[in-house]
Amino acid sequence: MSSSGPDISELSDTQRSALETYTTVTGQEPVEAIALLSRSQWNVQIAIAKFFDGEGPDPVEEARAAIETPTPARPTRQTQNLLHEDLAARFSPASPTAEPAPRIETQPGDQPVYRPPFLLALIFAPFNILYRFLFSSFRLFGTLFPFLPRLLNTTASPALHNARRNTTGRRTLAPKDTAARFSREFEEEYGSNSLGFLENGYNMALEKAHRDLKVLLVVLCAPEHDYTDAWVRETLLSKEVTDFVNDPQNNMIVWGGTVQDAEAYQVANSLRCTKFPFAAAIVHTPNVSSTAMAVIAKISGAISPTEFVENLRAAISQHKEPLERIRATRAEQQASRSLREQQDSAYERSLAIDRERARQRREEEKLIRDLQQWKQWRSQSIREEPGTDVKDAVRISIRLLSGDRVIRRFAPATDMEELYAVVECYDVLTETDTSEKTAVEKPDGFDHQYGFRLVSPMPRVVYEVDAACSIRDKIGRGGTLLVEPIDDESGEDE
């Protein structure tokens, strides 16, 4: 890699697709994204999990950096997220019985299937039949002499391994779909169970066990093995084993696969499985490093449920103490985080209440200003009282809410809205120097509504503002009216 960074043009199509998906989710720069994806074997799910959960130190990279620079800098994100695990690793003794849990390089599940032309397939049909016959014979020979397949697997090239994976006749799927297919086939074969197999790939199961501080129980089945069916029914699905696995105090999760699938076959080779049926317990070991996962138990062969449980219990008890310390530390951090979130939430609610009160206060102040401006505008169009020479003028006595009594004469053709306007604008009409006031325009967007009504006391009659008649027709030559405020309760009573 040059000093200017990796060349994207040198990546394959699959790597470019993984890089595009990763940068879309995380928003990380391509140079840093390529480095993290290469450390994750170009598995997008693992790289995204490392980006958000923090990535631990790489022993190879640390040794290489120690040669180049005497004091390498520690990543800030790792220091923040894994400080408590590093402290636990520093003061905890290492376990000599645990071996590192391997990761595998999964194959993409959407690889196109090559189909030769019909004429070519017809020509090579005899060779294909002969190959299948020889392969079936070799499998039978391998069953009779089980050490030969292991010897060939050790010495064969990766190309032969890939050929072995593709001869099972099963369609290659993505890791998640492969796990879902195994869970479905397992339930169809042995009935519903309470093991709860994870429907994720093996690498994602490792990440989940590391993130949640749980014990990962890996179950590998070989359907062609004689003891598989009896072991699953009598041991794995026994009440003793299922109760132990589902016990919350044991903190266990289960991932399973059949060696007929490529991923489970790779897992079996990585875990150095030499005998079926096979199960392995994997757990995070903070006494080794902040991201280390180790195989703490391997259980192979047809054993009884009691022996199976005892092997798991003994292995878990040896690594339980450091995990409990990390869980306690995480619980304290979670409690502190929850307390901060509650405080922040209360602060946000208080700010929201203050903002709402300020908004209501501004609206009330604007409403008061608009109402005052409307009164000044409406008072400009209120007609003066008719003179004494008008014989049919209507004389109205109005008692206001303040207790003041207003006596005013109106022309007989005046409508009821004019009477309401006089009451509403009474404070403006009684101001001095009305002749010197400048013209006022109606406020924009203000919909005025009268907040009172006029009623006669005895007998009680309500005179609505929108009455389609004049004051003379509605009230007569004179009368006494009271001003009543309009509120919700009075409206409901009416």
N, C-alpha and C positions, 0 to 999 in steps of 0.2 A: 504494500500500500504506500502510495506517495504521500508526501507531506501535505499536499493539497486536498487529500481525502480520496475515497474510493471512486472508481469510475463506474457510473450507473450503466453505461453501455456494455460493460463486461458481464453484467448479471444475466442470468437465464430468464426466460419468460415467466417461469414459476416464481423465481425470486423477485422479479419486478412486480408481479401481481401481489405477492406477500408484502413488499415494501409499500406499495400504494395503499393496501388495506390498513397496514399498521400506521402509516402517517396520517391517514384520514381519521382514525380513531384517536390517536394521541397528539397529533399536531407537532411531533418532534421533527427536528431537522434531519434530512436524508443521511448526512454523514454519521450522526449518532445513531439513527435508526438502523442503518446497515450493520454497524458494529454490534448492537444489541441483538438483531435478528441472527447474525452469524453465530453469536454465543448461544442462541436458543435453537440452533439447527434449522433456522428459517421456519420455525413453527410460530405462526402469528398469535395463537392463543397464549402460548407460554410467554412470548415477548411482551404482549399487552399486560399479562399478569405481573411480570417482573417490573414493568414501567410504573404501574400504579401501586404495587405492594412493596417495591424496593428490591433491588438486586444485591445479593451478597457478594463477597469477594471471590474472585477466581484464583485458586492456588497457582495455576500455571502463569497467569498474567502477573500475579504479585511477585513470583520468583523472577520473571523476566524484568519487571520494573525495578526489583531490588538490585539487579546487576547494573542497570543503566543509571539509576538515581538512588542515592543512599536513603533518602527520606521521601518516599512517595506520599502524595496527598490522599487523604481518605475522602470518598464522595460524601457530599453534604447530605443528600437524601438518605443514604444508608445510615449515616450517623444519627439522623433524627428518628428513623423508623425502627432501627434494630439496636439501639444503645443498650437496652435492658438485656437483650439476648447476648450481646458481646460480653457484658459484665458477668452473666451467668456462665458463659463459656470459659471465661478467664479463671474463675474460682471453682469450677467443677472438674472432678477427675474424669479422664477419658475412659470410655468403655472398650476393653480390648476385644469383646466378642462381636461387636457390630461391624458390618462391612458396608461400604457406600452403596446406596440404592442407585442402580443404573437408570439412565434415561435412554429413550429409543428415538430413532428418527423415523417418523411415520411417513407413509406414502400417501400422496393425494388420492382422494377417493373418486375423482372425476376424470380419471385417465381414459382416453378413448380406446375402445376395443378394436383392434385391427382384424378385419375380416378379409381373407384373400378372395380373389375372383373365383367364381364357381368352377370354371374350367381348371384353374390351378388346384383348387381343393379336390376336384375329382381325380386329377392325376396323382396327387400325393396321398390319396385316401388309403391305399394299402400300407404305406409307410406309417401313417398315423395309427392305423389299427395295430401294426406290429409294435410301435412305440408304447401304446397303451398296455398291450399285453406284457411287454418286458417290464414296464413300470409297476404293474400290479404284481408281477412275480417278485420284483425287487422288494416291494413293501412286505410281501409275505415272508421273504427271506429275512428282512430286517426285524420282523416280529419274532421269528425263531431265534435270531441272534441280535439282541437289543444293543450290544456294544458297537456294532458296525455303524449304525446311523450316527451315533455320537462321535465316533472316530472320523467319519466323513464330514460331519458338520464342523469339526475342529480344523480340518485341513483344507476344506473346500474354499474356493474363492467366493466373494460376495455375489458374483453372477450366478453361481450354482445355488446360493441361498435364495436369490430372487426366483430362480426357476422352481425351487421347492415350494415357494409360497404360491405360485401361480398354477400349480398342478392339482390343487384341491378341488377345483370345480366350483368354488364359491366366488361370488362377485365381490370385487374389492370395493369397499365403501370407506367413507371418511371415519375417523376414530369414533366420533359421537354416534354415527349411524351403526357402526359395527357393534358398539356396546349395547345399543338399543336392540339390535337383532339378537345378540346373545341372551339378553334378559328375556326377550319374548320367547326364544326357542327353549330356554331353560324352564320357563313357566309352562310351556306346552308339554315338555317332557316329564317334568316332576311335579307339576301342579303349582298353585300359588304358594308363596313362601314369604317370610318376614325378614329375609336378609337385606332386601333393598339394594340391589346392585346399582352402582353409579352408572348412569347413562352418559358417560364422558370417556374420552380417551385416557390411556394410562398416564401420560404426562400431566394431563389436567387433574387426574386423581391425586398424583403426587403433590401438585400445587395446592390442592384443596386440603390435603392432610397437613401440609406445612403451614398453610395460612390459619387453619382452624385448630392446630395442635392436636390432631387426632391420629389414631393408629390405623394405617391402611392395610387391610387384609386382602391380599391378592390371591384369587382362586383360579387355577388353570386346569381345564378339563381336556382330556383326550378321549373323545367318544369311542375310538377304536380299542381303547384299553379295556381289559377284562374286568378290572376292579372299579372302574369309574362309576358305573351305575349303582353298585352296592354301596360304594363310599359316599356318594352324594345322598342317597336315601337314608342310610343308617347312621352316618357320621355328620356330614355337613348340615343336613336338614333336621337333625335330632333336636329335641327340646333343650337338651343341655347346652349344645353349641349355640343355637339361636338365642337362647336367653342370655348367654354370656356376651354374644356379639351385640345384642340390643340393649344391654345394661348401660344406662347413661354414665355410670361411673367409669366404665372402660373406654369411653370415647372412641368407638371404632366405626369405620366406614368400610364398605366392601366393594371391591372391583373384581370382575370376573371376565373370563374369555376362554375361548376354545382354540386349541393350537391349529385348527383348520383355517383360522383367520391369520392374516399376515402380522397384525399387531401383537396378538397373543403369542404367536410363534417367536417374534423378536423378544418379547418379554421373557419367555421361557429360556431362550438362549442367553439373554443378559443376566438372568438370575441363576444361570448354570443348573437348570433343572435336569436331574438325571433319572428321576423316577416319578411315575404318575400313580395315583392322583397327587397333586402338588398344591401347597398353599404357603404363603410367605407373609410375615408381618413386617411392615415398614413404618418407621416413625421418625420424626424430626429429632436430631441429636444436637442440642445447643452446646454441649460440651466439646464438640468437634469444630463447628463453625456456625455462623448465624443462619445459614441456608442449607446445612447438610441434612440429607435424608439417608437413613441407614436401614439395612435389613437386619432385624433383631431376632428373627426366628424363621426357620424353614421346616415345614412339615410335609413329608412325602411318604407315600405308601398308604395302604389301607390300615388305618389305626382306629382304635375305639374312640367314641366321643369324649370319654374321660381323659385319655391321653392327649387328645387334640386340645381340650380346654386347659389342661395343666401346662402344656408347652406354651400356649399363648399367655397364660397368667404369669408364668415364671419370667417370660421375656418382657412383658409389660411392666412388671414390678421393678425390674432393674433400671428402667428408664422413666419411671413415673415421677420421681422427685424433681429433676430439673424441669420437666414439663409443668409440674404444679407451680413452681416458682415463676415461670414465664406467664402462666395463666393468671396468677395472682397479680403480677405486674400489669398485665393487660387489663385485668378487671379494674385496678386502680386508675389506669389511664382512661378506661371507658367511663368510669364514674366521674372523673374530672371533666372529661369531654361532655358528658351528659349534663353536668352542672353548668358548664359554660354555655351549652346550647340553651338550657332553660333560662339562664340569666339573659342571654342574647334575645331569646324569644320574648321574655318579659319586657326587655328594653324596647324591642321593636313594637310590641303592643302599646307600650306607653307613648312611643313616638307617634304611632298611628292615631291614638286617642287625641294627642295634642294637635296633630295635623287636622283631624276632623273638627275639633273645637275651633281651631283657627279658621278653617274653611267656613264653618257655620257663622262665626263672628263676622267674617268678611261679607258673607251673603246677607246677614242681618243689617250690617252697616250700609251695604249697597241698597237694600230694600228700603231702608229709612230715607236715604238720599233720593232714591227714585220717587218714593211716595211724596216727599216734600216738594220735589220738582213738579210732580203731577198736580199737587194741590195749587201751586202757583200758576201752572198752566191752565188748570180748569177754572180757577177763580177769575181769570181774565174774561171768560165767556159767560159768567153768571150775570144775569140782567139785574138792573137796579130795581128797588121796590117801587111799585106803582104809586102815584100821588093820591092825595085825598079826593081828587075829583073823579077817580075811578070808582063808581058806585058798587060794581059787582066783584071787587077784589076779595081774595080769600085771605083771612087772618088766621095764622097758625101759631100756636104756642108749643114750643118744643123744650122738653127737659133733657139736657145732655147727661152723659155719663158722669161728668164732673159735678153734677148737681145744679149747674147754672141753667137758667131759663132764658130761652131765646124766643122773642115774639117778632114775627116778620110777616109782611104782606106780600102776596104773590098774585100775579095776573091770573085770571081764571083759566086761560089756555095753557098754563105752565104744566109740563109733564112731571111725573113722580121722580124721574132721575134728577131733575133740577132741585127738588126738595132735598134729596139725598146729598147732592153736591154741596148745598148750602151747609148742611150739618158737617160734612167731611172737611170742608174748607173754612170752617168758622174761625179757626185760629189765624188763618191768613187774611180773611176778610176784616178782622178786627184790628189788624196791624195799622199803625199810623203811617202817614205819607204814602198812601196807596197811589196817589197820582204821579209820584216820582219813580215808581217801579218800572223797570225795563221789561220788555216782552220776553217771555220764557217759552221755550219749545217743549213739546211733549217728550218725555224720556224714551229713548229707543229700546225696543224689546220689553217694555214694561206693560204687563197685563194687570190693570187695576181691578180690584174687586172690593166691594164695600164689606167691611167687617162688622156691620151692625144692621139692624132693621128698625123700622118705625112702626109702632103699635099704638092703638088707642086703649086707654085703661078700662073704661066701663062703657059699653061691653068691649071685651078684648077683640080687636080686629087687627090683623097684620096687613100692612100696606107694602107690598113688594115693590122693589125698585123697577122691575121690568113690566109693571102694569101698563097695559096699552090704553090708557085713558088719562084725562087731565086731572089736576088737583080738584077742580070744581066738581067734576063728575064723581070723583072717588070719595072726597071728604065732605064736600058741601061748602057753605059759606064760611065756615070756621071750625076749629077743633083744637084739642089738646093731644099731643103725641108724646110718647116716651121713646128714648133710644135704648135698645137692648143689644148687647154684644152677641155675636154669633159664634158658638163653639160647637164641638162635636156632640157633647151631651145634649145641649138644647136642640141640635139638629135631629138627634135620634128620638128625643121626646116628641118633636113635631111629627 
